[in-house]
Amino acid sequence: MQEIFDKLNIVPKNILLYEQAFIHTSYAYENNLEYSYETLEFLGDAALDLIVSDYLYKENNFKEGEMTKIRASYVCENALFEYATDLGFSQFVKLGNGEIHTGGNHKKAILADIFEAFIAAIYLDLGYEKAKEVALQIIVPYIEDENILFFSDYKSELQEVVQDIQKSLSYELLEEDGPAHNKRFKMAVKIDDIVYGEGEGHTKKEAEQEAAKSALMKLVKNK
């Protein structure tokens, strides 16, 4: 975990808070621990909302509706998962045996929750200003990059875009493999029967979301 601290210029006072931020409930249960990242996640969620809201209010000339939409985009599960993945959080997650066998250290919901818990750990250990500094250091480059899109529901966003340009939208299963407990699906999304994106996931819905994300990126770049 030291490499994360070095990258984000964090000098911990209470290392136990950061360790807790990476403990999943399954690990806590199997090891008779009375704590996991859940309570930290609750606090981190609120802190991130405030930090991003404050940034958008002070740094940009957006209307209220625009700020609400932008904030939602950069603190949604997809965004938090991306931040955690880029920082290499997956290698530090502590999971129970069941979660290990199903690839829990790469699950979107788990990594997103851990990112929130990590921000909370900074807040409790070093104060709000340090938590704000670290969070903005991570998030602002994504906000400033117009080629990066985050939505809580890429399929719904793509549906709205396609309706606006009056075209048809459909999804097609390309591949399905793996054992029953660890399936992998590959889906394509078509706009007027032309493939605009492909995506993979452990469920068809997850693969469709990834395909929709790919299509949205392509549409933005082609504007």
C-alpha atoms as a printed R data frame, in Angstrom:
    type eleno elety resid chain resno       x       y       z
1   ATOM     1    CA   MET     A     1   0.000   0.000   0.000
2   ATOM     2    CA   GLN     A     2   3.009   2.271   0.409
3   ATOM     3    CA   GLU     A     3   3.145   2.857  -3.349
4   ATOM     4    CA   ILE     A     4  -0.369   4.345  -3.193
5   ATOM     5    CA   PHE     A     5   0.674   6.635  -0.353
6   ATOM     6    CA   ASP     A     6   3.755   7.738  -2.300
7   ATOM     7    CA   LYS     A     7   1.782   8.373  -5.482
8   ATOM     8    CA   LEU     A     8  -0.831  10.475  -3.669
9   ATOM     9    CA   ASN     A     9   1.601  12.177  -1.261
10  ATOM    10    CA   ILE     A    10  -0.057  10.717   1.818
11  ATOM    11    CA   VAL     A    11   1.831  10.305   5.104
12  ATOM    12    CA   PRO     A    12  -0.507   8.250   7.319
13  ATOM    13    CA   LYS     A    13  -0.794   8.820  11.047
14  ATOM    14    CA   ASN     A    14  -3.146   5.896  11.671
15  ATOM    15    CA   ILE     A    15  -2.380   3.107   9.202
16  ATOM    16    CA   LEU     A    16  -5.189   0.967  10.643
17  ATOM    17    CA   LEU     A    17  -7.799   3.225   9.053
18  ATOM    18    CA   TYR     A    18  -6.383   2.564   5.591
19  ATOM    19    CA   GLU     A    19  -6.147  -1.155   6.245
20  ATOM    20    CA   GLN     A    20  -9.806  -1.168   7.288
21  ATOM    21    CA   ALA     A    21 -10.716   0.597   4.030
22  ATOM    22    CA   PHE     A    22  -9.590  -2.491   2.102
23  ATOM    23    CA   ILE     A    23 -11.304  -5.147   4.259
24  ATOM    24    CA   HIS     A    24 -14.430  -6.654   2.672
25  ATOM    25    CA   THR     A    25 -17.212  -7.959   4.900
26  ATOM    26    CA   SER     A    26 -16.505 -11.540   3.765
27  ATOM    27    CA   TYR     A    27 -12.925 -11.298   5.053
28  ATOM    28    CA   ALA     A    28 -14.083  -9.709   8.297
29  ATOM    29    CA   TYR     A    29 -16.575 -12.540   8.843
30  ATOM    30    CA   GLU     A    30 -14.070 -15.330   8.153
31  ATOM    31    CA   ASN     A    31 -11.452 -13.731  10.409
32  ATOM    32    CA   ASN     A    32 -13.787 -12.711  13.258
33  ATOM    33    CA   LEU     A    33 -13.155  -9.009  12.774
34  ATOM    34    CA   GLU     A    34 -15.679  -6.483  14.018
35  ATOM    35    CA   TYR     A    35 -14.955  -4.001  11.249
36  ATOM    36    CA   SER     A    36 -14.833  -3.752   7.448
37  ATOM    37    CA   TYR     A    37 -14.922  -0.922   4.947
38  ATOM    38    CA   GLU     A    38 -18.721  -0.489   5.191
39  ATOM    39    CA   THR     A    39 -18.856   2.325   7.756
40  ATOM    40    CA   LEU     A    40 -15.961   4.146   6.081
41  ATOM    41    CA   GLU     A    41 -17.722   3.812   2.740
42  ATOM    42    CA   PHE     A    42 -20.766   5.651   4.123
43  ATOM    43    CA   LEU     A    43 -18.620   8.589   5.222
44  ATOM    44    CA   GLY     A    44 -16.544   8.596   2.026
45  ATOM    45    CA   ASP     A    45 -19.659   8.760  -0.130
46  ATOM    46    CA   ALA     A    46 -20.784  11.957   1.614
47  ATOM    47    CA   ALA     A    47 -17.274  13.447   1.545
48  ATOM    48    CA   LEU     A    48 -16.893  12.883  -2.211
49  ATOM    49    CA   ASP     A    49 -20.272  14.511  -2.903
50  ATOM    50    CA   LEU     A    50 -19.169  17.597  -0.969
51  ATOM    51    CA   ILE     A    51 -15.664  17.735  -2.488
52  ATOM    52    CA   VAL     A    52 -16.862  17.474  -6.090
53  ATOM    53    CA   SER     A    53 -19.772  19.863  -5.470
54  ATOM    54    CA   ASP     A    54 -17.387  22.414  -3.969
55  ATOM    55    CA   TYR     A    55 -14.991  22.069  -6.913
56  ATOM    56    CA   LEU     A    56 -17.715  22.503  -9.532
57  ATOM    57    CA   TYR     A    57 -19.183  25.513  -7.722
58  ATOM    58    CA   LYS     A    58 -15.857  27.321  -7.315
59  ATOM    59    CA   GLU     A    59 -13.980  26.368 -10.472
60  ATOM    60    CA   ASN     A    60 -16.592  26.328 -13.224
61  ATOM    61    CA   ASN     A    61 -19.455  28.474 -14.458
62  ATOM    62    CA   PHE     A    62 -22.134  25.794 -14.549
63  ATOM    63    CA   LYS     A    63 -25.824  26.112 -13.863
64  ATOM    64    CA   GLU     A    64 -27.264  24.074 -11.003
65  ATOM    65    CA   GLY     A    65 -28.700  21.374 -13.274
66  ATOM    66    CA   GLU     A    66 -25.392  20.994 -15.088
67  ATOM    67    CA   MET     A    67 -23.444  20.732 -11.834
68  ATOM    68    CA   THR     A    68 -25.795  18.047 -10.554
69  ATOM    69    CA   LYS     A    69 -25.345  15.964 -13.698
70  ATOM    70    CA   ILE     A    70 -21.576  16.380 -13.797
71  ATOM    71    CA   ARG     A    71 -21.208  15.545 -10.109
72  ATOM    72    CA   ALA     A    72 -23.326  12.427 -10.562
73  ATOM    73    CA   SER     A    73 -21.132  11.355 -13.470
74  ATOM    74    CA   TYR     A    74 -17.852  11.605 -11.563
75  ATOM    75    CA   VAL     A    75 -18.965  10.045  -8.280
76  ATOM    76    CA   CYS     A    76 -21.040   7.213  -9.773
77  ATOM    77    CA   GLU     A    77 -20.015   3.574  -9.373
78  ATOM    78    CA   ASN     A    78 -18.451   3.394 -12.832
79  ATOM    79    CA   ALA     A    79 -16.249   6.419 -12.102
80  ATOM    80    CA   LEU     A    80 -15.186   5.226  -8.649
81  ATOM    81    CA   PHE     A    81 -14.331   1.810 -10.075
82  ATOM    82    CA   GLU     A    82 -12.137   3.471 -12.708
83  ATOM    83    CA   TYR     A    83 -10.270   5.542 -10.117
84  ATOM    84    CA   ALA     A    84  -9.680   2.502  -7.916
85  ATOM    85    CA   THR     A    85  -8.531   0.378 -10.851
86  ATOM    86    CA   ASP     A    86  -6.100   3.001 -12.111
87  ATOM    87    CA   LEU     A    87  -4.608   3.287  -8.619
88  ATOM    88    CA   GLY     A    88  -4.131  -0.495  -8.385
89  ATOM    89    CA   PHE     A    89  -6.485  -0.995  -5.442
90  ATOM    90    CA   SER     A    90  -7.400  -4.527  -6.559
91  ATOM    91    CA   GLN     A    91  -4.116  -5.989  -5.314
92  ATOM    92    CA   PHE     A    92  -4.689  -4.767  -1.760
93  ATOM    93    CA   VAL     A    93  -8.318  -5.881  -1.229
94  ATOM    94    CA   LYS     A    94  -8.818  -8.416   1.554
95  ATOM    95    CA   LEU     A    95 -11.593 -10.882   0.714
96  ATOM    96    CA   GLY     A    96 -13.141 -14.061   2.068
97  ATOM    97    CA   ASN     A    97 -12.520 -17.286   0.171
98  ATOM    98    CA   GLY     A    98 -15.836 -17.183  -1.672
99  ATOM    99    CA   GLU     A    99 -15.204 -13.692  -3.010
100 ATOM   100    CA   ILE     A   100 -11.640 -14.601  -3.986
101 ATOM   101    CA   HIS     A   101 -12.896 -17.492  -6.123
102 ATOM   102    CA   THR     A   102 -15.374 -15.261  -7.963
103 ATOM   103    CA   GLY     A   103 -12.847 -12.522  -8.691
104 ATOM   104    CA   GLY     A   104 -14.063 -10.126  -6.030
105 ATOM   105    CA   ASN     A   105 -10.936  -7.974  -6.178
106 ATOM   106    CA   HIS     A   106 -11.983  -6.901  -9.683
107 ATOM   107    CA   LYS     A   107 -15.703  -6.447  -9.023
108 ATOM   108    CA   LYS     A   108 -16.971  -2.979  -9.824
109 ATOM   109    CA   ALA     A   109 -19.158  -2.596  -6.729
110 ATOM   110    CA   ILE     A   110 -16.403  -3.688  -4.348
111 ATOM   111    CA   LEU     A   111 -13.678  -1.463  -5.787
112 ATOM   112    CA   ALA     A   112 -16.042   1.515  -5.968
113 ATOM   113    CA   ASP     A   113 -16.950   1.055  -2.297
114 ATOM   114    CA   ILE     A   114 -13.281   0.750  -1.346
115 ATOM   115    CA   PHE     A   115 -12.454   4.006  -3.096
116 ATOM   116    CA   GLU     A   116 -15.088   5.766  -0.980
117 ATOM   117    CA   ALA     A   117 -13.734   4.073   2.155
118 ATOM   118    CA   PHE     A   118 -10.193   5.144   1.259
119 ATOM   119    CA   ILE     A   119 -11.231   8.803   0.977
120 ATOM   120    CA   ALA     A   120 -12.959   8.481   4.350
121 ATOM   121    CA   ALA     A   121  -9.783   7.035   5.868
122 ATOM   122    CA   ILE     A   122  -7.823  10.082   4.670
123 ATOM   123    CA   TYR     A   123 -10.500  12.388   6.068
124 ATOM   124    CA   LEU     A   124 -10.466  10.739   9.506
125 ATOM   125    CA   ASP     A   125  -6.690  10.457   9.615
126 ATOM   126    CA   LEU     A   126  -5.504  13.727   8.080
127 ATOM   127    CA   GLY     A   127  -8.563  15.973   7.873
128 ATOM   128    CA   TYR     A   128 -10.957  17.280   5.257
129 ATOM   129    CA   GLU     A   129  -8.468  19.481   3.390
130 ATOM   130    CA   LYS     A   130  -6.123  16.547   2.755
131 ATOM   131    CA   ALA     A   131  -9.024  14.320   1.678
132 ATOM   132    CA   LYS     A   132 -10.125  17.094  -0.692
133 ATOM   133    CA   GLU     A   133  -6.602  17.516  -2.082
134 ATOM   134    CA   VAL     A   134  -6.220  13.796  -2.795
135 ATOM   135    CA   ALA     A   135  -9.715  13.344  -4.216
136 ATOM   136    CA   LEU     A   136  -9.337  16.282  -6.607
137 ATOM   137    CA   GLN     A   137  -5.853  15.124  -7.599
138 ATOM   138    CA   ILE     A   138  -7.476  11.884  -8.764
139 ATOM   139    CA   ILE     A   139 -10.790  13.139 -10.156
140 ATOM   140    CA   VAL     A   140 -10.085  16.507 -11.821
141 ATOM   141    CA   PRO     A   141  -7.976  15.050 -14.680
142 ATOM   142    CA   TYR     A   142 -10.989  12.892 -15.606
143 ATOM   143    CA   ILE     A   143 -13.304  15.903 -15.544
144 ATOM   144    CA   GLU     A   144 -10.930  17.891 -17.742
145 ATOM   145    CA   ASP     A   145 -10.543  15.070 -20.288
146 ATOM   146    CA   GLU     A   146 -13.495  15.410 -22.659
147 ATOM   147    CA   ASN     A   147 -12.855  11.921 -24.049
148 ATOM   148    CA   ILE     A   148 -13.654  10.272 -20.707
149 ATOM   149    CA   LEU     A   149 -17.320   9.660 -19.937
150 ATOM   150    CA   PHE     A   150 -18.870   8.266 -16.780
151 ATOM   151    CA   PHE     A   151 -22.546   7.505 -16.305
152 ATOM   152    CA   SER     A   152 -24.333   5.379 -13.767
153 ATOM   153    CA   ASP     A   153 -26.181   3.781 -16.675
154 ATOM   154    CA   TYR     A   154 -24.414   3.859 -20.049
155 ATOM   155    CA   LYS     A   155 -27.265   2.011 -21.765
156 ATOM   156    CA   SER     A   156 -29.827   4.649 -20.798
157 ATOM   157    CA   GLU     A   157 -27.496   7.450 -21.837
158 ATOM   158    CA   LEU     A   158 -26.859   5.814 -25.206
159 ATOM   159    CA   GLN     A   159 -30.598   5.256 -25.681
160 ATOM   160    CA   GLU     A   160 -31.197   8.977 -25.196
161 ATOM   161    CA   VAL     A   161 -28.469   9.893 -27.678
162 ATOM   162    CA   VAL     A   162 -29.782   7.467 -30.299
163 ATOM   163    CA   GLN     A   163 -33.345   8.716 -29.869
164 ATOM   164    CA   ASP     A   164 -32.128  12.275 -30.424
165 ATOM   165    CA   ILE     A   165 -30.579  11.332 -33.766
166 ATOM   166    CA   GLN     A   166 -33.559   9.096 -34.654
167 ATOM   167    CA   LYS     A   167 -31.683   5.849 -35.214
168 ATOM   168    CA   SER     A   168 -32.288   2.252 -34.122
169 ATOM   169    CA   LEU     A   169 -30.386   0.578 -31.288
170 ATOM   170    CA   SER     A   170 -29.826  -3.125 -30.644
171 ATOM   171    CA   TYR     A   171 -27.511  -5.476 -28.711
172 ATOM   172    CA   GLU     A   172 -26.088  -8.778 -29.952
173 ATOM   173    CA   LEU     A   173 -24.372 -11.615 -28.067
174 ATOM   174    CA   LEU     A   174 -21.007 -12.338 -29.679
175 ATOM   175    CA   GLU     A   175 -19.460 -14.855 -27.275
176 ATOM   176    CA   GLU     A   176 -20.281 -16.779 -24.102
177 ATOM   177    CA   ASP     A   177 -17.759 -18.929 -22.286
178 ATOM   178    CA   GLY     A   178 -16.498 -20.036 -18.888
179 ATOM   179    CA   PRO     A   179 -17.932 -22.301 -16.152
180 ATOM   180    CA   ALA     A   180 -21.391 -21.652 -14.719
181 ATOM   181    CA   HIS     A   181 -20.021 -19.853 -11.627
182 ATOM   182    CA   ASN     A   182 -17.730 -17.575 -13.638
183 ATOM   183    CA   LYS     A   183 -19.307 -16.888 -17.027
184 ATOM   184    CA   ARG     A   184 -17.940 -14.314 -19.464
185 ATOM   185    CA   PHE     A   185 -20.138 -12.641 -22.061
186 ATOM   186    CA   LYS     A   186 -19.160 -10.491 -25.015
187 ATOM   187    CA   MET     A   187 -21.812  -8.183 -26.442
188 ATOM   188    CA   ALA     A   188 -21.940  -5.789 -29.390
189 ATOM   189    CA   VAL     A   189 -24.143  -2.728 -29.652
190 ATOM   190    CA   LYS     A   190 -25.430  -1.677 -33.055
191 ATOM   191    CA   ILE     A   191 -26.807   1.654 -34.214
192 ATOM   192    CA   ASP     A   192 -28.752   1.231 -37.462
193 ATOM   193    CA   ASP     A   193 -27.174  -2.264 -37.763
194 ATOM   194    CA   ILE     A   194 -23.627  -0.858 -37.605
195 ATOM   195    CA   VAL     A   195 -21.463  -2.041 -34.685
196 ATOM   196    CA   TYR     A   196 -20.483   0.966 -32.579
197 ATOM   197    CA   GLY     A   197 -19.052  -0.809 -29.551
198 ATOM   198    CA   GLU     A   198 -18.244  -4.108 -27.877
199 ATOM   199    CA   GLY     A   199 -18.017  -5.022 -24.223
200 ATOM   200    CA   GLU     A   200 -17.350  -7.952 -21.892
201 ATOM   201    CA   GLY     A   201 -18.675  -8.845 -18.455
202 ATOM   202    CA   HIS     A   202 -19.726 -11.616 -16.083
203 ATOM   203    CA   THR     A   203 -23.367 -11.024 -17.040
204 ATOM   204    CA   LYS     A   204 -25.039  -9.992 -20.282
205 ATOM   205    CA   LYS     A   205 -26.196  -6.744 -18.671
206 ATOM   206    CA   GLU     A   206 -22.659  -5.903 -17.560
207 ATOM   207    CA   ALA     A   207 -21.336  -6.643 -21.056
208 ATOM   208    CA   GLU     A   208 -24.078  -4.483 -22.590
209 ATOM   209    CA   GLN     A   209 -23.126  -1.602 -20.300
210 ATOM   210    CA   GLU     A   210 -19.501  -1.873 -21.406
211 ATOM   211    CA   ALA     A   211 -20.546  -2.011 -25.054
212 ATOM   212    CA   ALA     A   212 -22.730   1.063 -24.579
213 ATOM   213    CA   LYS     A   213 -19.814   2.887 -22.929
214 ATOM   214    CA   SER     A   214 -17.616   2.057 -25.921
215 ATOM   215    CA   ALA     A   215 -20.279   3.344 -28.314
216 ATOM   216    CA   LEU     A   216 -20.691   6.593 -26.375
217 ATOM   217    CA   MET     A   217 -16.947   7.192 -26.518
218 ATOM   218    CA   LYS     A   218 -16.998   6.656 -30.281
219 ATOM   219    CA   LEU     A   219 -19.919   9.028 -30.748
220 ATOM   220    CA   VAL     A   220 -18.183  11.739 -28.697
221 ATOM   221    CA   LYS     A   221 -14.956  11.433 -30.689
222 ATOM   222    CA   ASN     A   222 -16.890  11.627 -33.978
223 ATOM   223    CA   LYS     A   223 -18.672  14.872 -33.053
